[in-house]
Each structure stands twice: as structure tokens, then as C-alpha cells.
Amino acid sequence: MNWLYLVGIVIFLLGLMFSIALHEIGHLVPAKIFGVKVTQYMVGFGATAWSRRKGETEYGIKWIPLGGYIRMIGMLPPRPGDDPGKLRSSSTGPFQGLIESARDAAQEEVRPGDEDRVFYRKKWWQKVIIMSGGPAMNFVLSFIFFTILLVGIGLPTLAPIVSPKTNTCVIPVSEQRNVCKPTDKPTPAAQAGMKPGDRMVSFDGQKINSWDDATRLIRSHGAGPVAVGIVRDGKPMTLNVTLIAQDRPNLQDVNKIDKNVGFLGVLPTEVMQKQSIGQVLGYMGELTGRVAGSIVNLPQKMVGVWHAAFSGEKRDPEGPVGVVGAGRMGGEILASDLSNEKKIAIFVNLLAGFNLAIGMFNLIPLLPLDGGHIAGGLWEAVKRAYAKIMRRPEPGYVDIAKVLPLTYAIAFVMIIMAGLLVYADLVNPLTLTG
């Protein structure tokens, strides 16, 4: 196996672990600010690879890089009217027994003097801030990565610069070939002496700012002579070109043919064009909408993953991909023949997209996701506001323990989905080339 492929996998996993670590810091910092006792900060799951205790918190790394967590005491409130000095009645119901066991486990973490440091007793807005901190950190990371990509590196853009891949002969669109024959006529660009690297800056006196400008002006001109302004080796010059009429593929639908449009005979050059901060926000906004649509359609897309895993169907390029698949993409990027600039750009884009997706997925208002705890805090705010308006006694804390059976069911489904993605990423991986 190519060693660059392995290095690419490792680099991506390190980037993912870095993102997970900062996600958990997004929870840890506000929790400590608001006085919640945090006993553990862990990146990864499974057995502990390394840990160190500082104060009351154990900081560590676990072997399986599929997530992370912080352990805050008192996530679940005690039963209403619970008195530790009295015997408590037990329930034989499976769900009720599950809830009471979880309550007991949560209360065992609370030591004398910690009564005001439990999570459930914090103000609703403090709970919302603590649980929103993780996704917020992912969004910040996503913005930073996208800014590095768009502002620092740029996006691949077709520029009106003659490509070295440009053919010097006219090949009819009906002939599926890229090699010139001795009988082929030279293109208008070749006849006029246009060379690879020439940048087109004007056409018939009209300024050219993009390849789209050049294509539109050339096609609409039709056959006939025209002056084309170029810059060659930093020097401006004008070439007199005689366009010919050709049948060419439609720009919006390659299955359609436009008849007798103007033809110059050049191909553009792909360059990395830097963007503005405003364009970063627009780019993120558009991608956020697409990610939200993917999350809504996740059950349907997981059916596609199932078919790809067990029936050999082609993976949906817009479908979900797991950590294993993303790691393989990282290896594919580094082992490719792309330029170093493009490798970095794709790597940064992959990490930015993953942080955006992780942040949005965690906002789904279901436990055990962060969004479930956020929803609980907001519901507590609504209940307290209603009681205040109606002049009723202040209600108790929102008891998320009541939805633990649903929480465990959702967690089980998420584990199954993660396992399916791992299997699909191994037997039918989604590659950068589709």
C-alpha cells in the first residue's frame, strides 16, 4: 500500500480528533464557568490510552476515535419527593426500573458539598449554553477551515487562460476523440498564433473577466473576424482571429447541441481563485442548506447505504460517509497526482464539511444528542415563563430521565447506523472520483 495513502488517513484522523477535542472543550469551558463539576474530559471511546488528572477533572484520550465526552455530575434530577433517609418503593416495570437505575447512578456521583454543582440545578439558559457549546465550536471550526480554503487558498475556477491541453485542430462534436488527424483543419486560435498561457482580456472591445464571459462572447459572435486582446508573458497584445461556426454541446445540458455557434478552439485553465469573507458566509449558507436536507433525508439515504453495502449498488456521492470512509478519502487525497495546493484545499474542505455536519447533526432535538439537552433547557424556560405569567408555583426541573427509554432506543439506532457506515466504507467505499 502507498505510504502516502496511510499518511493521509492518519492526518485526517488527527484532524478529526482535533475537532472532537475542541467540540468537548466547547462543553467543558462553560460548564466550569457556571460551576458544574466535571469529573472527566475524554476524546474517543473504549479503553483509555492516556489520561492525567488536574484538579477534579481527569483529562484523557481513548483508543477509538469515534467521538468524545465530558462527564458532568447530576445530569438527571432525583425522583420527585425523594428522601434519602427513607426507604424507596421499587418498580417492576422494565422502563421504570431503567429510569430509576439511571437516577441512582447519577446521584452516586454527587458527593457532600456538590449539591449546587449538579447540572440539573443550573438555570435553563446556563444548560442551553453548556450544551450548545459543542456544536458552536464545530461551527466556528467550520468557518475557520472554510476561510482558510476560500480566502487563503481559493476555489478551483476556470480562468480565460489557454490550457496546454488545448487541441490545435477542429474536431467535430460528433467524433468522440481528442487526437488530431492530418486531415483536420487548424482552429482559429492556432491560425492566429494563440499559445498556451495566453490570458484573454478582451473580445471585440468587450472586457473578459471570466471564462463564462469568454464563452458567451465567442459563441454569440458567430463566424467572422474579431480582435481578441490577450496578455502573454505580462505583455498585452491584440490578435486578429477569424472565428468559424461549429456545432457545440450546450453549456447547461451536454446532451443538447447548439447549432452554428462561434468557435475559437481553446480550453480554459483551472486556477485557484481566492474569495472574500462575504463569499465564505454565502458558501457556508448554501452548504448548510444542503447538509440540513441530507439530515432530513438521512433514513432514506441509509437505505441507499444498505443497498451499496449488501447489493453492490453505487454509493450516492451526496450520501452519508463514516469515519472510515472519510479516512480513506484522506489517504486518497494525499496519494493522488494532484498538486500540493489542491491536496491541501480538498483536505481543508473535507474537515470543514465534517465539522459543519457534526455540528448540525448534534443539534437534532433528540437525546442523547446535544440538541436533546438544549430542547430540555428551552422547555424548562417555557414552563417557568408560563407559570410566572399564570401566577402558578414555580415548576420543577425538566426531568429528562423520563425519556431515557427513547434515548437508549435512539442510541441503539445510531450505533447500528455507524456500524453500517463502517461496513459500507470498507466493502464499497465512496471515493473522490465517485
C-alpha positions as CSV (number, residue, x, y, z in Angstrom):
1,M,0.0,0.0,0.0
2,N,1.2,3.5,-0.8
3,W,2.7,5.1,2.3
4,L,1.3,8.4,1.3
5,Y,-2.2,6.8,1.5
6,L,-1.5,5.7,5.1
7,V,-0.2,9.1,6.0
8,G,-3.3,10.7,4.5
9,I,-5.5,8.5,6.7
10,V,-3.5,9.4,9.8
11,I,-3.6,13.2,9.0
12,F,-7.3,13.1,8.6
13,L,-7.9,11.2,11.8
14,L,-5.7,13.6,13.7
15,G,-7.8,16.5,12.2
16,L,-10.9,14.7,13.3
17,M,-9.6,14.1,16.8
18,F,-8.7,17.8,17.0
19,S,-12.2,18.7,16.0
20,I,-13.7,16.3,18.6
21,A,-11.4,17.7,21.3
22,L,-12.5,21.3,20.6
23,H,-16.1,20.2,20.5
24,E,-15.8,18.8,24.0
25,I,-13.9,22.0,25.1
26,G,-17.0,23.9,23.9
27,H,-18.9,22.0,26.6
28,L,-16.2,21.9,29.2
29,V,-15.4,25.7,29.4
30,P,-19.0,27.0,30.1
31,A,-19.7,24.0,32.4
32,K,-16.7,25.1,34.6
33,I,-17.6,28.8,34.3
34,F,-21.2,28.0,35.6
35,G,-19.8,25.9,38.4
36,V,-20.8,22.4,37.2
37,K,-18.5,19.7,38.5
38,V,-16.8,17.9,35.6
39,T,-15.1,14.7,36.5
40,Q,-13.9,13.6,33.1
41,Y,-12.9,15.1,29.7
42,M,-12.3,12.3,27.2
43,V,-11.5,12.3,23.4
44,G,-12.5,8.9,21.9
45,F,-14.3,5.9,23.3
46,G,-13.3,2.5,24.7
47,A,-10.2,1.8,26.8
48,T,-8.1,4.7,27.9
49,A,-4.8,5.2,26.0
50,W,-3.6,8.1,28.2
51,S,-5.0,10.3,31.0
52,R,-3.9,12.8,33.6
53,R,-5.9,14.3,36.5
54,K,-5.8,18.0,37.0
55,G,-7.8,19.2,40.0
56,E,-11.2,17.4,40.0
57,T,-11.1,16.6,36.3
58,E,-9.5,13.6,34.5
59,Y,-8.3,14.5,31.0
60,G,-7.6,11.7,28.6
61,I,-7.6,10.1,25.2
62,K,-9.2,6.8,24.4
63,W,-8.3,4.3,21.6
64,I,-11.4,4.5,19.4
65,P,-11.6,8.0,17.7
66,L,-15.3,8.0,17.1
67,G,-16.3,10.8,19.4
68,G,-15.7,12.1,22.9
69,Y,-17.5,13.3,26.0
70,I,-17.3,15.2,29.3
71,R,-18.8,13.7,32.4
72,M,-20.8,16.3,34.4
73,I,-22.3,15.2,37.7
74,G,-26.1,15.4,38.3
75,M,-27.3,15.2,34.7
76,L,-30.5,13.6,36.0
77,P,-32.6,15.0,38.8
78,P,-33.7,12.7,41.7
79,R,-37.2,11.4,41.8
80,P,-39.8,14.0,42.9
81,G,-40.1,13.9,46.7
82,D,-37.1,11.7,47.0
83,D,-35.8,11.5,50.6
84,P,-32.5,9.6,51.1
85,G,-33.4,9.0,54.7
86,K,-36.4,6.8,53.8
87,L,-36.9,3.5,52.0
88,R,-37.9,4.0,48.4
89,S,-40.5,1.9,46.7
90,S,-39.3,-0.1,43.7
91,S,-41.0,-0.8,40.4
92,T,-41.1,-4.0,38.5
93,G,-41.8,-2.2,35.2
94,P,-38.8,-2.5,32.8
95,F,-38.9,1.1,31.7
96,Q,-39.4,2.5,35.2
97,G,-36.7,0.3,36.5
98,L,-34.4,1.5,33.8
99,I,-35.1,5.1,34.7
100,E,-34.6,4.6,38.5
101,S,-31.3,2.8,37.9
102,A,-30.1,5.7,35.8
103,R,-31.2,8.2,38.6
104,D,-29.4,6.1,41.2
105,A,-26.2,6.1,39.1
106,A,-26.4,9.8,38.6
107,Q,-26.9,10.5,42.3
108,E,-23.9,8.3,43.3
109,E,-21.6,10.8,41.6
110,V,-22.8,13.6,43.9
111,R,-20.7,14.0,47.0
112,P,-21.4,16.1,50.1
113,G,-20.9,19.7,49.1
114,D,-21.6,19.2,45.4
115,E,-25.4,19.8,45.8
116,D,-25.1,23.2,44.0
117,R,-22.7,21.9,41.4
118,V,-25.0,19.4,39.7
119,F,-26.1,20.1,36.1
120,Y,-29.8,19.7,36.5
121,R,-30.0,22.5,39.1
122,K,-28.4,25.1,36.9
123,K,-30.5,27.9,35.3
124,W,-32.1,26.9,32.0
125,W,-30.1,29.3,30.0
126,Q,-26.9,28.0,31.5
127,K,-27.8,24.5,30.5
128,V,-28.5,25.7,26.9
129,I,-25.2,27.5,26.7
130,I,-23.3,24.4,28.1
131,M,-24.9,22.0,25.7
132,S,-24.7,24.4,22.7
133,G,-21.0,25.0,23.3
134,G,-20.0,21.8,21.4
135,P,-21.9,22.4,18.2
136,A,-21.0,26.1,18.4
137,M,-17.3,25.1,18.4
138,N,-17.9,22.9,15.4
139,F,-19.4,25.8,13.5
140,V,-16.5,28.1,14.5
141,L,-14.1,25.4,13.3
142,S,-16.0,25.0,10.1
143,F,-15.9,28.8,9.5
144,I,-12.2,28.9,10.1
145,F,-11.5,26.0,7.8
146,F,-13.7,27.4,5.1
147,T,-12.0,30.8,5.5
148,I,-8.6,29.1,5.1
149,L,-9.9,27.4,2.0
150,L,-11.7,30.2,0.2
151,V,-9.7,33.3,1.3
152,G,-6.3,31.7,1.8
153,I,-6.2,29.0,-0.9
154,G,-9.1,29.7,-3.2
155,L,-11.7,27.6,-5.1
156,P,-11.0,25.8,-8.4
157,T,-12.1,28.2,-11.1
158,L,-11.9,28.0,-14.9
159,A,-9.9,31.1,-16.0
160,P,-9.8,32.5,-19.6
161,I,-6.2,31.3,-19.9
162,V,-5.4,29.0,-22.8
163,S,-4.7,25.5,-21.4
164,P,-1.8,23.3,-22.6
165,K,-4.4,20.6,-23.2
166,T,-6.0,22.7,-26.0
167,N,-6.2,21.0,-29.4
168,T,-4.8,22.8,-32.4
169,C,-7.3,21.2,-34.8
170,V,-11.0,21.3,-35.2
171,I,-12.6,18.1,-34.1
172,P,-16.3,17.7,-34.9
173,V,-18.5,17.3,-31.9
174,S,-19.9,14.1,-33.3
175,E,-16.5,12.4,-33.2
176,Q,-15.5,11.1,-29.8
177,R,-11.8,11.7,-29.9
178,N,-9.1,14.1,-28.6
179,V,-6.3,13.4,-31.1
180,C,-5.9,15.4,-34.2
181,K,-5.8,13.8,-37.7
182,P,-3.6,15.0,-40.6
183,T,-6.8,16.0,-42.4
184,D,-8.2,18.1,-39.5
185,K,-8.2,21.9,-40.1
186,P,-6.4,24.1,-37.6
187,T,-8.5,26.0,-35.1
188,P,-9.0,29.8,-35.4
189,A,-6.9,30.2,-32.3
190,A,-4.0,28.2,-33.7
191,Q,-4.1,30.1,-37.0
192,A,-4.0,33.4,-35.1
193,G,-0.9,32.2,-33.2
194,M,-2.6,31.9,-29.8
195,K,-0.4,29.9,-27.3
196,P,-0.9,28.0,-24.0
197,G,-0.7,30.5,-21.1
198,D,-2.2,33.4,-23.0
199,R,-4.8,35.2,-20.9
200,M,-7.8,36.6,-22.9
201,V,-8.7,40.0,-21.5
202,S,-11.0,41.4,-24.2
203,F,-13.1,40.2,-27.1
204,D,-14.3,42.6,-29.8
205,G,-13.6,45.5,-27.4
206,Q,-15.6,44.0,-24.5
207,K,-13.7,43.1,-21.3
208,I,-13.3,39.5,-20.3
209,N,-13.3,38.8,-16.5
210,S,-14.1,35.1,-16.5
211,W,-14.2,32.0,-18.7
212,D,-18.0,32.3,-18.8
213,D,-17.6,35.8,-20.2
214,A,-15.3,34.5,-22.9
215,T,-17.5,31.6,-23.8
216,R,-20.6,33.8,-24.0
217,L,-18.9,36.4,-26.3
218,I,-17.3,33.8,-28.6
219,R,-20.5,31.8,-29.1
220,S,-22.8,34.7,-29.6
221,H,-20.4,36.3,-32.2
222,G,-20.7,33.6,-34.7
223,A,-18.3,33.2,-37.7
224,G,-16.2,36.1,-38.8
225,P,-13.2,38.2,-37.9
226,V,-12.7,39.6,-34.4
227,A,-10.0,41.3,-32.3
228,V,-9.0,39.3,-29.2
229,G,-7.0,41.1,-26.5
230,I,-4.5,38.8,-24.7
231,V,-1.7,39.1,-22.2
232,R,1.3,37.0,-22.9
233,D,4.3,36.9,-20.5
234,G,3.0,40.0,-18.9
235,K,2.7,41.9,-22.2
236,P,-0.6,43.0,-23.6
237,M,-1.2,42.4,-27.3
238,T,-4.1,42.0,-29.8
239,L,-4.6,39.0,-32.1
240,N,-6.9,39.2,-35.2
241,V,-8.9,36.0,-35.2
242,T,-11.4,34.6,-37.7
243,L,-14.0,32.6,-35.9
244,I,-15.8,29.7,-37.6
245,A,-19.3,28.3,-37.0
246,Q,-19.5,24.9,-35.2
247,D,-22.0,22.7,-33.5
248,R,-21.0,22.6,-29.8
249,P,-22.5,21.0,-26.7
250,N,-25.0,23.2,-24.8
251,L,-23.4,24.8,-21.7
252,Q,-26.3,23.8,-19.4
253,D,-27.1,20.4,-20.9
254,V,-24.3,18.5,-22.6
255,N,-26.8,16.1,-24.2
256,K,-28.1,19.1,-26.3
257,I,-26.2,20.6,-29.2
258,D,-26.1,24.3,-30.1
259,K,-26.0,24.7,-33.9
260,N,-23.5,27.0,-35.7
261,V,-22.2,28.9,-32.7
262,G,-18.9,30.9,-32.8
263,F,-15.8,28.7,-32.3
264,L,-12.3,29.8,-31.3
265,G,-10.8,26.5,-30.3
266,V,-9.3,27.0,-26.8
267,L,-9.7,25.3,-23.5
268,P,-9.6,27.2,-20.1
269,T,-7.1,26.6,-17.3
270,E,-8.2,25.7,-13.9
271,V,-6.8,28.1,-11.2
272,M,-7.4,28.6,-7.5
273,Q,-9.3,31.8,-7.2
274,K,-9.3,33.4,-3.8
275,Q,-12.7,34.6,-2.4
276,S,-13.8,37.3,0.1
277,I,-15.1,36.8,3.7
278,G,-18.6,37.6,2.5
279,Q,-18.3,34.7,0.0
280,V,-17.3,32.4,2.8
281,L,-20.6,33.2,4.6
282,G,-22.5,32.6,1.4
283,Y,-20.7,29.4,0.7
284,M,-21.4,28.1,4.2
285,G,-25.0,29.2,4.0
286,E,-25.5,27.2,0.8
287,L,-23.7,24.2,2.2
288,T,-25.7,24.4,5.4
289,G,-28.9,24.1,3.4
290,R,-27.6,21.0,1.6
291,V,-26.5,19.4,4.9
292,A,-29.8,20.1,6.5
293,G,-31.6,18.4,3.6
294,S,-29.3,15.4,3.9
295,I,-30.1,15.1,7.6
296,V,-33.8,15.3,7.0
297,N,-33.4,12.6,4.3
298,L,-31.0,10.5,6.4
299,P,-33.3,7.5,6.8
300,Q,-33.8,7.3,3.1
301,K,-30.1,7.7,2.4
302,M,-29.2,5.0,4.9
303,V,-31.3,2.6,2.8
304,G,-29.1,3.5,-0.1
305,V,-26.0,2.8,2.1
306,W,-27.5,-0.6,2.9
307,H,-28.0,-1.5,-0.8
308,A,-24.5,-0.3,-1.5
309,A,-23.1,-2.4,1.3
310,F,-25.0,-5.7,0.5
311,S,-26.1,-5.4,-3.1
312,G,-23.1,-3.7,-4.6
313,E,-25.0,-0.6,-5.8
314,K,-23.0,2.5,-6.5
315,R,-22.6,4.8,-3.4
316,D,-24.5,8.1,-3.5
317,P,-21.9,10.9,-3.7
318,E,-24.3,13.0,-1.6
319,G,-24.9,10.3,0.9
320,P,-23.5,9.9,4.4
321,V,-20.0,8.7,4.9
322,G,-18.4,7.4,8.2
323,V,-15.1,8.0,9.8
324,V,-13.5,5.0,8.0
325,G,-14.7,6.3,4.6
326,A,-13.5,9.8,5.3
327,G,-10.2,8.5,6.5
328,R,-9.9,6.6,3.2
329,M,-10.7,9.8,1.3
330,G,-7.8,11.5,3.2
331,G,-5.5,8.7,2.1
332,E,-6.8,9.0,-1.5
333,I,-6.2,12.8,-1.5
334,L,-2.5,12.5,-0.3
335,A,-1.7,9.6,-2.7
336,S,-3.2,11.4,-5.7
337,D,-1.4,13.1,-8.5
338,L,-2.9,16.5,-7.6
339,S,-0.8,19.5,-6.9
340,N,0.1,20.1,-3.2
341,E,-2.1,23.2,-3.2
342,K,-5.2,21.2,-4.4
343,K,-4.4,18.4,-1.9
344,I,-4.4,20.9,0.9
345,A,-7.6,22.5,-0.4
346,I,-9.5,19.2,-0.5
347,F,-8.2,18.2,2.9
348,V,-9.3,21.5,4.4
349,N,-12.7,21.3,2.7
350,L,-13.2,17.8,4.0
351,L,-12.5,18.8,7.6
352,A,-14.7,21.9,7.2
353,G,-17.6,19.9,5.9
354,F,-17.3,17.3,8.6
355,N,-17.4,20.0,11.3
356,L,-20.4,21.6,9.8
357,A,-22.2,18.2,9.5
358,I,-21.2,17.2,13.1
359,G,-22.4,20.5,14.5
360,M,-25.8,20.3,12.7
361,F,-26.3,16.7,13.5
362,N,-25.8,17.3,17.2
363,L,-28.5,20.0,17.2
364,I,-31.2,17.4,16.4
365,P,-33.5,17.8,19.4
366,L,-33.3,14.2,20.5
367,L,-31.3,12.6,23.3
368,P,-28.5,11.5,23.6
369,L,-27.5,14.3,21.2
370,D,-26.7,17.8,22.5
371,G,-29.9,19.0,20.8
372,G,-32.0,16.9,23.2
373,H,-30.5,18.6,26.2
374,I,-30.9,22.0,24.6
375,A,-34.5,21.2,23.9
376,G,-34.9,20.2,27.6
377,G,-33.5,23.6,28.7
378,L,-35.7,25.5,26.4
379,W,-38.8,23.5,27.5
380,E,-37.9,24.4,31.1
381,A,-37.8,28.1,30.2
382,V,-41.2,27.8,28.6
383,K,-42.7,26.1,31.6
384,R,-41.2,28.6,34.1
385,A,-42.4,31.6,31.9
386,Y,-45.9,30.1,31.7
387,A,-46.0,29.5,35.5
388,K,-44.9,33.1,36.1
389,I,-47.5,34.6,33.7
390,M,-50.3,32.4,35.2
391,R,-49.0,33.1,38.7
392,R,-48.6,29.5,39.5
393,P,-45.9,27.8,41.6
394,E,-42.6,27.5,40.0
395,P,-42.3,24.1,38.3
396,G,-39.6,21.7,39.0
397,Y,-36.6,20.9,36.7
398,V,-37.3,19.2,33.4
399,D,-36.9,15.5,34.1
400,I,-35.1,14.1,31.0
401,A,-34.9,10.7,32.8
402,K,-38.5,10.1,31.7
403,V,-37.4,9.9,28.1
404,L,-34.4,7.5,28.8
405,P,-36.1,4.5,27.1
406,L,-36.4,6.5,23.9
407,T,-32.9,7.8,24.4
408,Y,-31.5,4.3,24.6
409,A,-33.5,3.3,21.5
410,I,-32.1,6.2,19.5
411,A,-28.6,5.4,20.7
412,F,-29.1,1.8,19.6
413,V,-30.2,3.0,16.1
414,M,-27.2,5.4,15.9
415,I,-24.8,2.5,16.8
416,I,-26.4,0.4,14.0
417,M,-26.1,3.3,11.6
418,A,-22.5,3.8,12.5
419,G,-21.7,0.1,12.1
420,L,-23.4,0.0,8.7
421,L,-21.4,3.0,7.5
422,V,-18.2,1.4,8.7
423,Y,-19.0,-1.8,6.8
424,A,-20.1,0.1,3.6
425,D,-16.9,2.2,3.8
426,L,-14.9,-1.0,3.9
427,V,-16.6,-3.0,1.2
428,N,-18.0,-0.3,-1.1
429,P,-16.2,3.0,-0.3
430,L,-17.2,6.4,-1.6
431,T,-14.2,7.8,-3.4
432,L,-13.4,11.3,-4.5
433,T,-13.8,10.3,-8.1
434,G,-17.3,8.9,-7.4
